[in-house]
Amino acid sequence: MKIPAPPSPPTQRATSGPGSTRPPEKRPAEPVLEVTGLTKRYGDVEALGGFTLSVAPGEIVGLVGHNGAGKTTFVEVVSGLIRADGGTVSVAGHDPHTARHLVGVSPQHLALYPSFTVREHLKLFGGLSGLRRGALSDAVDEVAADLRLTEFLDRPAGFLSGGQQRRAQAGTALIHRPALLLLDEPTAGADPETRQALLDTVRRRADDGAAVVYTTHYLAELTELDATLAVAKRGRVVARGTAAELLTGLPGEVRLTFEDGTEDRRSTDDPTGTLVGMLAGASRPVASVDVRKPDLDDLYRSLAVLDGD
Ligand code: ATP
């Protein structure tokens, strides 16, 4: 199948010497994360089957794919939690096992100590990454303010609500300002305020130069983050590009609901024309009209067609 070309990574200004009359040259920024051909098996299950991905500084990659596509396994390998069977991982030129200070991970399943307060968690993770005294307490205050955790700082994690725990977990990933952020479904179960605080913070970190891998099932979050997409399937990245590049031309859906409760749904890549035709042909009173743009499910379906699934 055809894999859409990856977007060009952000460029970095080359420095020109004092007094130089040459305009600064632009050259591609070195990727923070470079992963090639990762493989990982669990018995008969091939969790990763040649997973390749690179992420530039300042880039947010939205890692999407069906359940079981290998996203979490990839995050676990890159964060040094498990070892791959094959392939290479470079985090700013380091092996992931010696680069933990460069990486911040917010795992899919919450991993907090119930009797430790939020402050203790943040200090623990910041301290493990080398932050000390004033710098550590400033970082705690900053992350707490960004993630709206300030009023819960001295509450044990076990007494926090689910959304507050999510934010505390994200805080442990962000506290040391890592070059690479791995966020595995950080907004799962989060309320709109929690979601927004997380998205705003992630966007700011990318603007400051962090490379971000953001796993989610929600396209709207990736659009809001201005992320590029990497679509995982059966342990590999099978498509890469912006949401616009990958979704343009895919059919959305127009749905008319009639006053008698029945529906007429049509898949179309021309919603306006289809809607006009459907309304003109409607012989019963219409109660509501719903026009849905292509979403991740449409993208997965189109990739399945190309793959011959
Ligand atoms: P989801 O969207 O559901 O989180 P995912 O894309 O993160 O899915 P993974 O959790 O990476 O998928 O799982 C990839 C495959 O590897 C799945 O088939 C899963 O069942 C299998 N798998 C993952 N971890 C293990 C394990 N420890 N032992 C056995 N199989 C595993």
Residues whose N, C-alpha, C, O or C-beta is under 5 A from the ligand:
A	BS01	ATP	Y42 V45 A47 G65 H66 N67 G68 A69 G70 K71 T72 T73
